[in-house]
Amino acid sequence: MALHIFTSLSGAPGVTSTAMTRAHVSDRPTLLVEADPAGGSPMLCIGWGGAHPHNRSILDPAVHPPGEYVERVWELAIPLPGREREARLVPTVGMTAQMRSLMGVFGPLGEALARISLDSNVDVLVDLGRLGAAGSSTQLWAHADTVLLFTDSTLQALNTLAVGLPSLADELDGVGARHRLAVVPVLGDEKGASNRPYGTREISGITGGIPVLSGVARDAKAAGSRTWGKRGRYPVSVKRLIASVDQHARSANDVMGVAGATA
């Protein structure tokens, strides 16, 4: 299995909801790790309707030696309703200020999550939220099989993408992981396609060679619920994204000389 980073450069283009939906529709065991520096755990709200107390967080392993991180992560993981045996969540911190304490342990945490994905045959999905909110997470990226940069398809969002993507690619170069990076667009809108007129092919023209993967359907109502069913356009688009990400991970491994496939 593999370790995937979900993040964005601006706004709220579906990072959290896509990670949560993937955990529901995937036929593989999944560990969700919420590391969004904004805090407050949107995943607890979506998955449990706000009924589960926020009594643990990804910060908890930091008080233990790195050699214990794998064990501690599993102790913290909460079974996801509807997929109790196949999907679990480690929530994010309660507030942004707490995330600063975690930045120094992103390296050993990333190593532990990569080990979980390999040894336990689990897809690990890390939701980093919006980049830049709490400092660099480069040491975490170094252990990922893919770094997935979500973007809305409005002109404003794509301008942010065009400006910020080269710097992000350079940071990944610094840890030898540039080929792990890919863009995931959020496409379409209930109010009409004219509000989001840019498609995957057009977005590819501004990414400087960074791959653009299968887009996720824009459906705000479905994305904020776990009761959408598995045949709607939103969950179907997430299933397509799973296949696209798997192919990207295999291609990145081939380029970087890593033996074997990740999925």
N, C-alpha and C positions, 0 to 999 in steps of 0.2 A: 504494500500500500504506500501512501505518499503523504507528505506534509505540504499543505497549500496555505499560502498567505492571501487573505482577502483585504484589500484596502482601496483608498481613493485619494484624489488630490483636492476635491472640493465637494461641498454639499452632502447630500444623502442619497446617492444613486442606487441603493439596493444592496450594499455590502452585507449588512446583518441579515436581512430577510432572505437573501439568496443562500447564505451559509446555512441558515436554519431550514430552509426549504430543501436544500440538498441533503441534509441529514435525514429528512423525512422520505424523500423519493428514491434515494440511493439504495441499491440492493447490497451494499457493503457496510460493515460496521463503521461507525463514525464517532470521532471525539471532537466536539466543538470546544474551542478555547477562545473565550471572549477577552480580548486585550485592548478594547477600545478605551483610550485615555479619557474620553468624556465621562465615563463611569455611569452608574445607574442601572446597568444590565437590561437593555432592551430585550435580550433573549429570554430572560426570566419572565418579562411581561408578555411576550408573544407565546412562549411555550406553555406557561402555567397560568396565564391570565392574571398575573400579579399575585397569585395565591401562595407562591413559594417564598419564604423569607430569604432576604439577601444576607445569608449568614456565613458565607464563605466567598473567597475570590482567588484569582490567579496570583495575587500577592502572597498568599499564605505559604507557599513553598520557600519563599526567600529567607525565612528564619531557620531553614535547615541546610545542611551541607549539600552541595550539588549532586553528590552521589545518591542522595535520597529523593531527588526530584521526581523520578518516574513513579515511585511508590506513592509519594505525596499527591501527585496529580490525579492518580487513580482514586485515592481516598476522597478527594474533593469532588470528583465528577458525579453529577446528578443524572439519573436515568431520565431520558426525554419521554414525556407522555406519548403513548402510542407506539413507541419503539424502545421500550424499557431495556430489552436485551441487546439492541443493536446500535443505540445512539445515546451519548452522554454529553453533558455540558459542564464546563468549568467557567463560572461567571467572571465578569470583569470587576474592577474595584468599585467602591461606592462613590468616590469622588476623584477628580483629576489630580489633586495634590498627592494622593496615594500612589499614583502611577510613577512618579519620579523615583520612588524607592525601588521600582521594578526594573528601571532602565539598566542598572548595573548588572543585572542577572539574566538579561535577555540571551546572552551567549550560551551559558549552561542550560538555560530553560529550552532554547532551541535545540540543543543537543539531546536533551531528554525527550522532547516531543518527536524528534526524528527517530530516536530509538524506539519509542512507543509505536510509531507507524510501521517500523520494520519488524520488531520482535512480536508485536501483538496483532499484526496483520489488520491494521486499522487505518482508515483515512483520517488524518488530523487536519481540521480546518481552523485556522487562526484568524479571527476578525480583529484587525488593527484599526478599524474605523478610518478617520481622515488622517493622513500623514501630517506630521509637523505639530500636532497638538501637544505632544509631551516629549519632544526630542527624537533623536535618531533611534531606529530599531534595526540598524544594519546588521548587528551581530545575530539577530534572530533570522534575518533573511538568508544568511550564509548557510543555514541548515535546511532551507526549504527546497522542495522539488519544483514548485512554481510560485511566482509572485504575481497575483492577478490584480490588475489596476482597473477598478470599475469607473465608468464615466457615463454621465448622461449624454444625450445626443443633441442638446441645444447648442447654439452657436457659442454662447457664453462658456459652457462647460468644455467644449472642444478647444476654445481659445486657452483655457487653463491647462488642458491636456497638452497642447502644443508647446506651451511655455515651460511646463514643469517636467514633462517626460524625459528630456535629455539629461537633466540633473539627476533624476532617479536612476536612469540607465548608467550614468557615471558612478553613482554610489554602489550599484550592484557590480559594476566592473571592479571596484575596489575590493570586493570579497569574492571575486571570481564567479559571479552568478548572473551576469547580464542575460544569458540565454534562458534563464528561468522566467524572465519578465514577459508578460503579455497583457493586452488591453481587452476588457470585457465591456462592450457597450450595452446600455439599457435603451431599448428601441420601442417606438410606438407610444401612443397615448390615447386614453379614452376620449379626449376632447378633439381628436383629429390629427392625422399624420402631419399636417402643416405646422404643428407646434414643435415637432421634432423631425425635421426633414432630412437628417443626415443618416445614411445607412453604413453598414460595415465596410463596403468598398470605398466610400468617401472618407471614412475615418482612417482607413489604412493609408490614405494619401498624406496624412499629417503625422504619422507615428515614427518616421525615420527608420523604417524596417522592423520595428518592434511588432510582433504578430498581433493581429486582432482576431479574437476567438468568436465563437458563436454567441450572438447577442441574447440577452435576457429580455423577455417581454415586459413592457411597462404595464403593471396592474397593481395600483396602490392598495386596493381593497384586498386582493388575494395575497399580496406580499405581507400584509400585516395580520394574517390569520393562519391558523394551522388546520382549518376546516374547509379548505377550498376544494378538496377532492383531488384526485391524481390525474384527471383528464383535461383540465382547463389549460388554456394557452400558457399561463405562467409556469405551472409545474412541468409542463411538457418542454418548455424552453430551457428550464433548469436541467432536465434530463439530457437534452442535447448538449448543454454546456459541459456536463460531466464527461461525455465522450470527447468533446473538443479539448478539455483540459488534460485528459489522459493522453491524447495524441501529442499535445504540446510538451508534456513531461517526458514522453519517450523521445521526442525530437531533441529536447534540451539535453537529455542524457547522452544521446548519440553525439551531439556537437561537443559536449564537454568530456567525452571519453569515459562516461560512467557505465560500467558493465551492467547489463540486464535492464529490464523495464520496471517501472514503478507501479504498474497496475495491470 
